[in-house]
Amino acid sequence: MMGGDYAPEQAVIGLSKYLQQHQNVAAIVFCIGDEKQLKPLLEEYNIINKVKLIHSREVIGYDEHPTKALKEKPNSSIAIGFRMLASGELDSFASAGNTGAMLVGAIFSIKAIPGILRPTIAGIFPKLNGSNGILLDVGLNADCKPEQLNQFAILGSIYANTVWGIDNPKVGLVNIGEEEGKGNITAQATYPLLKINSSINFIGNIEGRDLFSDKADVMVCDGFTGNIVLKLAESFYDIANKRGFAGDKYIDRFNYQNYGGTPVLGVAKPVIIGHGISTDIAFKNMLDLSAKMIETDFCGKLVINN
């Protein structure tokens, strides 16, 4: 509850909206954070009796080294959250706090599912036809090996099908040309692996102009490329607002708040990382995504398909 530039108030407002929309849900929401700050807000929005408040007296700042901070601040909300997730007290953990600490916690506290080479994070891309595409990796793995990209394709396909309801998702390798043999050494070595991968529906290389079309549902690339592309796409919404084009149905879908956060794919339990500037809408959608990953047993399906 303490993560994000506008926390904890925006986190509480988002939680309040989530609970209003899901009044009949039996799930228990644990709020981890500074009790002195949280309790008055939970009372103000009349949800104090609908959640379980877990006090944390430390906060990991955005400028702190992730691994060092988790070790030296065991009473921070992120550290407590991962302990509870690892022990089984939680089914999912979401935060808009220090991204590095969330990634380190996910990889070393929850650990990757056996057989997963490297966990990855996925971004959502609005398609012109009204659907959504999955881009991965979008920042966790700046440098990738072909075997890792091949596995990202599998993870992305299961995520697209299980959580987003995309039937037999088409997988494309982001490249500088459509022809087989194009690209750098990594792309050239990845293509044949994807081509013979019977677990995915590989349709070949895709170019930057294909990202918003329906050519591919799952778009695979290294985290360096993916992060730049994702940040560029997010800027469309900001530019449109600044130039007075707000309200366009397609451009509005580039608003990061609509998707809540980014899941870490490949770890044993759902971990959702929110944007540092998350407001109430993003926090509400972060909870929705958490619930959906639990309900669909996404992590369980990874074990079965791995």
C-alpha positions in Angstrom: 0.0 0.0 0.0 3.0 2.3 0.4 4.3 1.9 -3.2 3.8 4.6 -5.8 4.1 8.3 -6.0 0.5 8.8 -4.9 0.4 6.1 -2.2 -1.1 5.4 0.1 -4.2 7.5 -0.6 -4.6 6.5 -4.3 -4.0 2.8 -3.3 -6.9 3.1 -0.8 -9.2 4.8 -3.2 -8.5 2.1 -5.9 -9.1 -0.6 -3.3 -12.4 1.0 -2.4 -13.5 1.0 -6.0 -12.4 -2.6 -6.4 -14.5 -3.7 -3.4 -17.5 -1.7 -4.5 -17.4 -3.6 -7.9 -16.9 -7.0 -6.2 -19.1 -6.9 -3.1 -19.9 -10.6 -3.3 -16.3 -11.8 -3.7 -15.1 -14.0 -0.9 -11.4 -13.2 -1.3 -9.6 -11.5 1.5 -7.5 -8.4 0.7 -4.5 -7.8 2.9 -3.3 -4.2 3.0 0.4 -4.0 4.0 1.7 -0.6 5.0 2.2 2.0 7.7 -0.8 1.7 10.1 -0.7 5.3 11.1 -1.2 6.4 7.5 -3.5 3.6 6.3 -6.0 3.3 9.1 -7.5 6.8 8.9 -7.8 6.4 5.1 -9.4 3.0 5.3 -11.9 4.4 7.8 -12.5 7.5 5.7 -13.5 5.3 2.7 -15.4 2.9 5.0 -13.5 -0.2 4.1 -11.6 -0.8 7.3 -13.8 -3.8 8.2 -13.5 -5.3 4.7 -9.7 -5.8 4.6 -6.9 -7.0 6.9 -4.3 -4.4 7.8 -0.8 -5.6 8.1 1.5 -3.0 9.7 5.0 -2.3 8.1 7.2 0.2 9.6 9.7 0.5 6.8 9.5 1.6 3.1 11.9 0.8 0.3 12.5 4.0 -1.7 12.8 4.1 -5.5 16.5 5.1 -5.3 17.5 2.1 -3.1 19.4 -0.9 -4.4 16.8 -3.7 -4.6 18.7 -6.6 -3.2 20.3 -4.6 -0.4 17.0 -2.9 0.5 15.1 -6.2 0.8 17.8 -7.6 3.1 18.3 -4.5 5.2 14.5 -3.6 5.4 12.8 -6.9 6.4 9.9 -4.9 7.8 9.1 -3.0 4.6 5.8 -3.7 2.9 7.4 -5.4 -0.1 9.5 -7.7 2.1 6.5 -8.6 4.3 4.4 -9.2 1.2 6.8 -11.7 -0.3 7.2 -13.5 3.0 3.4 -13.9 3.1 3.3 -15.0 -0.5 6.0 -17.6 0.0 4.4 -19.0 3.1 1.0 -19.4 1.4 -0.8 -16.7 3.4 -1.3 -14.8 0.1 -2.3 -16.2 -3.3 -1.1 -13.1 -5.2 1.0 -10.0 -4.4 0.8 -6.6 -6.1 2.6 -3.3 -5.5 3.6 -0.1 -7.3 6.7 0.2 -5.2 10.4 -0.2 -6.1 10.3 -2.2 -9.4 13.7 -3.7 -8.8 12.8 -4.9 -5.3 9.6 -6.5 -6.7 11.5 -8.3 -9.4 14.2 -9.5 -7.0 11.5 -10.6 -4.5 9.7 -12.5 -7.2 12.7 -14.3 -8.5 14.4 -15.1 -5.2 11.6 -15.4 -2.7 9.0 -17.1 -4.9 11.5 -18.5 -7.4 11.0 -19.5 -11.0 9.0 -22.6 -11.9 11.3 -25.5 -12.4 12.4 -25.5 -16.1 11.9 -21.8 -16.6 15.2 -20.3 -17.8 14.4 -16.7 -17.0 11.1 -15.1 -15.8 9.8 -12.3 -18.0 7.4 -9.4 -17.9 4.8 -8.7 -20.5 3.2 -5.5 -21.7 -0.3 -5.0 -23.3 -0.5 -3.5 -26.8 -3.9 -2.2 -28.1 -4.7 -3.5 -31.5 -6.6 -1.5 -34.1 -9.2 -4.2 -34.4 -10.2 -3.8 -30.7 -8.2 -6.7 -29.3 -5.0 -6.7 -27.3 -1.6 -8.0 -28.1 1.1 -9.2 -25.7 4.7 -7.9 -26.0 7.5 -9.6 -24.0 10.0 -9.1 -22.7 9.4 -5.4 -21.8 12.4 -4.8 -19.5 13.3 -7.6 -17.2 15.9 -9.2 -19.5 17.8 -6.6 -21.5 20.0 -9.3 -23.1 18.5 -12.6 -24.1 19.6 -15.9 -25.5 17.6 -17.6 -28.3 16.5 -20.4 -25.9 15.0 -17.7 -23.5 13.1 -16.0 -26.3 11.7 -19.3 -27.4 10.5 -19.9 -23.8 9.0 -16.3 -23.7 6.9 -17.3 -26.7 5.4 -20.2 -24.7 4.9 -18.1 -21.6 3.3 -15.3 -23.6 1.0 -17.7 -25.5 -0.3 -19.3 -22.2 -0.8 -15.8 -20.7 -2.6 -14.6 -23.8 -4.9 -17.6 -23.9 -5.5 -18.1 -20.1 -5.8 -14.5 -18.8 -6.8 -12.6 -22.0 -8.9 -15.2 -23.7 -7.1 -15.3 -27.0 -7.7 -18.6 -28.7 -4.6 -20.2 -30.3 -2.6 -16.9 -30.2 -0.4 -16.1 -33.1 3.3 -15.6 -32.2 5.6 -13.3 -34.0 9.3 -12.5 -33.6 10.0 -8.8 -33.6 12.6 -8.2 -36.3 13.8 -5.7 -38.9 12.3 -7.7 -41.8 9.7 -10.4 -42.5 12.0 -12.8 -44.2 13.6 -15.7 -42.4 17.3 -15.0 -41.8 16.8 -11.3 -41.1 18.0 -9.5 -38.0 20.9 -9.7 -35.6 22.6 -13.0 -34.5 20.1 -13.5 -31.7 17.1 -13.1 -33.9 18.5 -15.3 -36.6 19.2 -18.1 -34.0 15.7 -17.7 -32.4 13.7 -18.0 -35.6 14.4 -21.8 -36.2 13.6 -22.6 -32.5 10.3 -20.9 -32.8 9.6 -22.5 -36.2 9.9 -26.0 -34.7 8.2 -25.2 -31.4 5.0 -27.3 -31.5 3.7 -25.5 -28.3 3.1 -22.2 -30.1 1.4 -20.9 -33.3 4.4 -19.2 -34.8 3.7 -17.0 -37.9 7.2 -15.7 -38.5 8.9 -12.4 -38.2 7.0 -9.2 -37.6 8.1 -5.6 -38.1 7.5 -2.5 -36.0 4.6 -1.5 -38.2 2.8 -4.8 -37.3 2.7 -4.2 -33.6 -0.7 -2.6 -33.7 -2.2 -4.8 -36.4 -3.8 -8.2 -35.9 -0.8 -10.0 -37.5 0.4 -11.4 -34.2 -1.1 -11.7 -30.8 2.1 -12.5 -28.9 5.2 -10.5 -29.9 8.6 -11.7 -28.8 11.7 -9.6 -28.3 14.5 -8.9 -25.9 13.8 -6.7 -22.9 15.9 -3.8 -24.2 13.8 -3.5 -27.4 10.5 -4.2 -25.6 11.0 -1.6 -23.0 11.7 1.1 -25.5 8.8 0.1 -27.7 6.4 0.0 -24.6 7.5 3.4 -23.3 7.1 4.9 -26.9 3.6 3.4 -27.1 2.7 4.8 -23.6 3.8 8.3 -24.8 1.1 8.3 -27.5 -1.6 8.8 -24.8 0.3 11.6 -23.2 1.0 13.3 -26.5 -2.7 13.0 -27.5 -3.8 14.6 -24.2 -1.3 17.5 -24.5 -2.5 18.2 -28.1 -6.2 18.1 -27.2 -7.0 14.7 -28.8 -8.2 13.1 -25.6 -11.3 11.0 -25.9 -10.4 9.0 -29.0 -11.4 5.4 -28.2 -8.3 3.9 -29.6 -5.8 6.4 -28.2 -7.5 6.1 -24.7 -6.5 2.4 -24.7 -2.9 3.4 -24.5 -3.5 4.7 -21.0 -1.4 2.4 -18.7 -4.0 2.7 -16.0 -6.4 0.5 -18.0 -4.1 -2.5 -17.4 -3.2 -2.0 -13.8 0.3 -3.5 -13.8 2.7 -6.0 -15.4 2.8 -9.6 -14.2 6.0 -11.5 -13.8 5.6 -14.6 -15.9 7.4 -17.7 -15.0 7.4 -17.5 -11.2 5.4 -19.9 -9.0 2.8 -17.4 -7.8 1.2 -14.3 -9.3 3.3 -11.1 -8.8 2.0 -7.9 -10.3 4.2 -4.8 -10.6 2.4 -1.5 -10.9 3.6 1.8 -12.5 5.3 4.2 -10.1 2.7 6.9 -11.0 -0.3 4.7 -10.5 -3.5 6.4 -9.5 -6.7 4.8 -8.1 -7.8 3.4 -11.5 -4.5 1.6 -11.9 -4.6 0.2 -8.4 -8.2 -1.1 -8.9 -7.1 -2.8 -12.2 -4.0 -4.2 -10.5 -6.3 -6.0 -8.1 -8.6 -7.2 -11.0 -5.5 -8.6 -12.8 -4.4 -10.3 -9.6 -7.8 -11.9 -9.1 -7.9 -13.0 -12.7 -4.5 -14.7 -12.5 -5.7 -16.6 -9.4 -9.0 -17.6 -10.9 -7.5 -18.9 -14.1 -4.7 -20.7 -12.2 -2.2 -19.2 -14.6 0.8 -20.3 -12.7 -0.5 -23.8 -12.4 -0.9 -24.0 -16.1 2.7 -23.1 -16.5 3.8 -26.1 -14.5 1.6 -28.4 -16.6 2.8 -27.0 -19.9 6.5 -26.7 -18.9 
